[in-house]
């Protein structure tokens, strides 16, 4: 027998979740202010399947997530915004 596919629930963690809602996403408020090490610790603790990075040093962070944590990560295009899963 084959394992049944699990239901995937896309989520967004941002301080903007207090003000806005995103269609098709579960959003929960989390401050967007953290240092590099704190971001890596959060990603590791949350055990995601895929990570999308944005703002600031998004390429460097995505690369560190791939190298240090062995997770799939990629930066969102600058100015392109989030297009969905």
Secondary structure, DSSP 8 states (H G I E B T S, - for coil): ----------EEE-GGGGT---TT-EEE---S---HHHHHHHHHHHT-SEEEE-SSSHHHHHHHHHHHH--EEEE--TTT-----
